[in-house]
Amino acid sequence: MDNTSRISRKGQVVIPARLRKKYGLKQGETLIFIEQDRDIIIKPRTKWTDICGSVKPVYTEEEVQKMIEEMRKDDEEREKLLEKAVKKITRRGTAHEIWSLYRRFDDCGNWHDGKHQAHSNKRSSF
């Protein structure tokens, strides 16, 4: 089996038919040339469609659905706490009281009971 080829004046090389057939290389496909030590390795460019589905998913579909449901429950709880805070805010009136309630929510919308402050003690200028 002769796996040799000559380089033409234009720098072109013919890949032997046996190797083209074995590796499914077709006219117009892109090849990658890799230099490794003193060797040149020629590889077909990997298409994303060839590797789709070849990686095992990290989570099963059921696990993903369960995580989504848990996040939705957390969101519902946060929403209820926000509604409570809004009701308190509308019952109270001073800017200081409103700001102190607002400060109990951190940047992610999580409620803090006052034991752990979400923001610094700096006052806002209302």
CNS distance restraints for C-alpha pairs under 8 A (distance, minus, plus):
assign (resid   3 and name CA) (resid  16 and name CA) 6.34 0.50 0.50
assign (resid   4 and name CA) (resid  16 and name CA) 7.52 0.50 0.50
assign (resid   5 and name CA) (resid  13 and name CA) 6.35 0.50 0.50
assign (resid   5 and name CA) (resid  14 and name CA) 6.04 0.50 0.50
assign (resid   5 and name CA) (resid  15 and name CA) 7.01 0.50 0.50
assign (resid   5 and name CA) (resid  16 and name CA) 7.44 0.50 0.50
assign (resid   6 and name CA) (resid  13 and name CA) 6.15 0.50 0.50
assign (resid   6 and name CA) (resid  14 and name CA) 7.43 0.50 0.50
assign (resid   7 and name CA) (resid  11 and name CA) 5.45 0.50 0.50
assign (resid   7 and name CA) (resid  12 and name CA) 5.47 0.50 0.50
assign (resid   7 and name CA) (resid  13 and name CA) 5.01 0.50 0.50
assign (resid   7 and name CA) (resid  14 and name CA) 7.95 0.50 0.50
assign (resid   8 and name CA) (resid  12 and name CA) 5.13 0.50 0.50
assign (resid   8 and name CA) (resid  13 and name CA) 6.56 0.50 0.50
assign (resid  15 and name CA) (resid  19 and name CA) 6.81 0.50 0.50
assign (resid  15 and name CA) (resid  20 and name CA) 6.50 0.50 0.50
assign (resid  16 and name CA) (resid  20 and name CA) 6.36 0.50 0.50
assign (resid  17 and name CA) (resid  21 and name CA) 6.05 0.50 0.50
assign (resid  18 and name CA) (resid  22 and name CA) 6.07 0.50 0.50
assign (resid  19 and name CA) (resid  23 and name CA) 6.04 0.50 0.50
assign (resid  20 and name CA) (resid  24 and name CA) 5.69 0.50 0.50
assign (resid  20 and name CA) (resid  25 and name CA) 4.76 0.50 0.50
assign (resid  20 and name CA) (resid  26 and name CA) 7.19 0.50 0.50
assign (resid  21 and name CA) (resid  25 and name CA) 6.43 0.50 0.50
assign (resid  25 and name CA) (resid  29 and name CA) 6.85 0.50 0.50
assign (resid  25 and name CA) (resid  44 and name CA) 7.57 0.50 0.50
assign (resid  29 and name CA) (resid  44 and name CA) 7.46 0.50 0.50
assign (resid  29 and name CA) (resid  45 and name CA) 7.95 0.50 0.50
assign (resid  30 and name CA) (resid  44 and name CA) 6.24 0.50 0.50
assign (resid  30 and name CA) (resid  45 and name CA) 5.85 0.50 0.50
assign (resid  31 and name CA) (resid  42 and name CA) 6.52 0.50 0.50
assign (resid  31 and name CA) (resid  43 and name CA) 5.55 0.50 0.50
assign (resid  31 and name CA) (resid  44 and name CA) 4.39 0.50 0.50
assign (resid  31 and name CA) (resid  45 and name CA) 5.43 0.50 0.50
assign (resid  32 and name CA) (resid  41 and name CA) 7.99 0.50 0.50
assign (resid  32 and name CA) (resid  42 and name CA) 5.66 0.50 0.50
assign (resid  32 and name CA) (resid  43 and name CA) 5.11 0.50 0.50
assign (resid  32 and name CA) (resid  44 and name CA) 5.94 0.50 0.50
assign (resid  32 and name CA) (resid  45 and name CA) 5.93 0.50 0.50
assign (resid  33 and name CA) (resid  40 and name CA) 6.46 0.50 0.50
assign (resid  33 and name CA) (resid  41 and name CA) 5.68 0.50 0.50
assign (resid  33 and name CA) (resid  42 and name CA) 4.75 0.50 0.50
assign (resid  33 and name CA) (resid  43 and name CA) 6.56 0.50 0.50
assign (resid  34 and name CA) (resid  40 and name CA) 5.61 0.50 0.50
assign (resid  34 and name CA) (resid  41 and name CA) 4.95 0.50 0.50
assign (resid  34 and name CA) (resid  42 and name CA) 6.39 0.50 0.50
assign (resid  34 and name CA) (resid  43 and name CA) 7.83 0.50 0.50
assign (resid  35 and name CA) (resid  39 and name CA) 5.91 0.50 0.50
assign (resid  35 and name CA) (resid  40 and name CA) 4.78 0.50 0.50
assign (resid  35 and name CA) (resid  41 and name CA) 6.36 0.50 0.50
assign (resid  36 and name CA) (resid  40 and name CA) 6.25 0.50 0.50
assign (resid  36 and name CA) (resid  41 and name CA) 7.24 0.50 0.50
assign (resid  46 and name CA) (resid  50 and name CA) 6.92 0.50 0.50
assign (resid  46 and name CA) (resid  51 and name CA) 7.86 0.50 0.50
assign (resid  47 and name CA) (resid  51 and name CA) 7.05 0.50 0.50
assign (resid  48 and name CA) (resid  52 and name CA) 6.17 0.50 0.50
assign (resid  51 and name CA) (resid  55 and name CA) 7.64 0.50 0.50
assign (resid  59 and name CA) (resid  63 and name CA) 5.90 0.50 0.50
assign (resid  59 and name CA) (resid  64 and name CA) 6.35 0.50 0.50
assign (resid  60 and name CA) (resid  64 and name CA) 6.36 0.50 0.50
assign (resid  61 and name CA) (resid  65 and name CA) 6.21 0.50 0.50
assign (resid  62 and name CA) (resid  66 and name CA) 6.19 0.50 0.50
assign (resid  63 and name CA) (resid  67 and name CA) 6.21 0.50 0.50
assign (resid  64 and name CA) (resid  68 and name CA) 6.20 0.50 0.50
assign (resid  65 and name CA) (resid  69 and name CA) 6.22 0.50 0.50
assign (resid  66 and name CA) (resid  70 and name CA) 6.23 0.50 0.50
assign (resid  67 and name CA) (resid  71 and name CA) 6.21 0.50 0.50
assign (resid  68 and name CA) (resid  72 and name CA) 6.19 0.50 0.50
assign (resid  69 and name CA) (resid  73 and name CA) 6.24 0.50 0.50
assign (resid  70 and name CA) (resid  74 and name CA) 6.26 0.50 0.50
assign (resid  71 and name CA) (resid  75 and name CA) 6.15 0.50 0.50
assign (resid  72 and name CA) (resid  76 and name CA) 6.14 0.50 0.50
assign (resid  73 and name CA) (resid  77 and name CA) 6.23 0.50 0.50
assign (resid  74 and name CA) (resid  78 and name CA) 6.19 0.50 0.50
assign (resid  75 and name CA) (resid  79 and name CA) 6.06 0.50 0.50
assign (resid  76 and name CA) (resid  80 and name CA) 6.26 0.50 0.50
assign (resid  77 and name CA) (resid  81 and name CA) 6.31 0.50 0.50
assign (resid  78 and name CA) (resid  82 and name CA) 6.13 0.50 0.50
assign (resid  78 and name CA) (resid 109 and name CA) 6.87 0.50 0.50
assign (resid  78 and name CA) (resid 110 and name CA) 6.59 0.50 0.50
assign (resid  78 and name CA) (resid 111 and name CA) 7.29 0.50 0.50
assign (resid  79 and name CA) (resid  83 and name CA) 6.17 0.50 0.50
assign (resid  80 and name CA) (resid  84 and name CA) 6.26 0.50 0.50
assign (resid  81 and name CA) (resid  85 and name CA) 6.20 0.50 0.50
assign (resid  81 and name CA) (resid 111 and name CA) 7.14 0.50 0.50
assign (resid  82 and name CA) (resid  86 and name CA) 6.14 0.50 0.50
assign (resid  83 and name CA) (resid  87 and name CA) 6.25 0.50 0.50
assign (resid  84 and name CA) (resid  88 and name CA) 6.29 0.50 0.50
assign (resid  85 and name CA) (resid  89 and name CA) 6.03 0.50 0.50
assign (resid  85 and name CA) (resid 101 and name CA) 6.80 0.50 0.50
assign (resid  85 and name CA) (resid 102 and name CA) 7.90 0.50 0.50
assign (resid  86 and name CA) (resid  90 and name CA) 6.14 0.50 0.50
assign (resid  87 and name CA) (resid  91 and name CA) 6.30 0.50 0.50
assign (resid  88 and name CA) (resid  92 and name CA) 6.18 0.50 0.50
assign (resid  89 and name CA) (resid  93 and name CA) 6.81 0.50 0.50
assign (resid  89 and name CA) (resid  97 and name CA) 7.61 0.50 0.50
assign (resid  89 and name CA) (resid  98 and name CA) 5.62 0.50 0.50
assign (resid  89 and name CA) (resid 101 and name CA) 7.51 0.50 0.50
assign (resid  92 and name CA) (resid  97 and name CA) 6.99 0.50 0.50
assign (resid  92 and name CA) (resid  98 and name CA) 7.34 0.50 0.50
assign (resid  93 and name CA) (resid  97 and name CA) 7.07 0.50 0.50
assign (resid  93 and name CA) (resid  98 and name CA) 7.08 0.50 0.50
assign (resid  94 and name CA) (resid  98 and name CA) 6.38 0.50 0.50
assign (resid  95 and name CA) (resid  99 and name CA) 5.98 0.50 0.50
assign (resid  95 and name CA) (resid 126 and name CA) 6.81 0.50 0.50
assign (resid  96 and name CA) (resid 100 and name CA) 6.11 0.50 0.50
assign (resid  97 and name CA) (resid 101 and name CA) 6.36 0.50 0.50
assign (resid  98 and name CA) (resid 102 and name CA) 6.18 0.50 0.50
assign (resid  99 and name CA) (resid 103 and name CA) 6.07 0.50 0.50
assign (resid  99 and name CA) (resid 124 and name CA) 7.71 0.50 0.50
assign (resid 100 and name CA) (resid 104 and name CA) 6.84 0.50 0.50
assign (resid 101 and name CA) (resid 105 and name CA) 7.80 0.50 0.50
assign (resid 103 and name CA) (resid 117 and name CA) 7.60 0.50 0.50
assign (resid 103 and name CA) (resid 118 and name CA) 6.55 0.50 0.50
assign (resid 103 and name CA) (resid 119 and name CA) 6.23 0.50 0.50
assign (resid 104 and name CA) (resid 110 and name CA) 7.99 0.50 0.50
assign (resid 104 and name CA) (resid 111 and name CA) 5.62 0.50 0.50
assign (resid 104 and name CA) (resid 112 and name CA) 4.95 0.50 0.50
assign (resid 104 and name CA) (resid 113 and name CA) 6.81 0.50 0.50
assign (resid 104 and name CA) (resid 114 and name CA) 6.60 0.50 0.50
assign (resid 104 and name CA) (resid 117 and name CA) 6.56 0.50 0.50
assign (resid 104 and name CA) (resid 118 and name CA) 6.02 0.50 0.50
assign (resid 104 and name CA) (resid 119 and name CA) 7.77 0.50 0.50
assign (resid 105 and name CA) (resid 109 and name CA) 5.26 0.50 0.50
assign (resid 105 and name CA) (resid 110 and name CA) 5.21 0.50 0.50
assign (resid 105 and name CA) (resid 111 and name CA) 4.59 0.50 0.50
assign (resid 105 and name CA) (resid 112 and name CA) 6.09 0.50 0.50
assign (resid 105 and name CA) (resid 118 and name CA) 6.36 0.50 0.50
assign (resid 106 and name CA) (resid 110 and name CA) 5.38 0.50 0.50
assign (resid 106 and name CA) (resid 111 and name CA) 6.74 0.50 0.50
assign (resid 106 and name CA) (resid 112 and name CA) 7.53 0.50 0.50
assign (resid 106 and name CA) (resid 118 and name CA) 4.86 0.50 0.50
assign (resid 106 and name CA) (resid 119 and name CA) 6.88 0.50 0.50
assign (resid 107 and name CA) (resid 118 and name CA) 7.92 0.50 0.50
assign (resid 112 and name CA) (resid 116 and name CA) 6.14 0.50 0.50
assign (resid 112 and name CA) (resid 117 and name CA) 6.59 0.50 0.50
assign (resid 112 and name CA) (resid 118 and name CA) 6.74 0.50 0.50
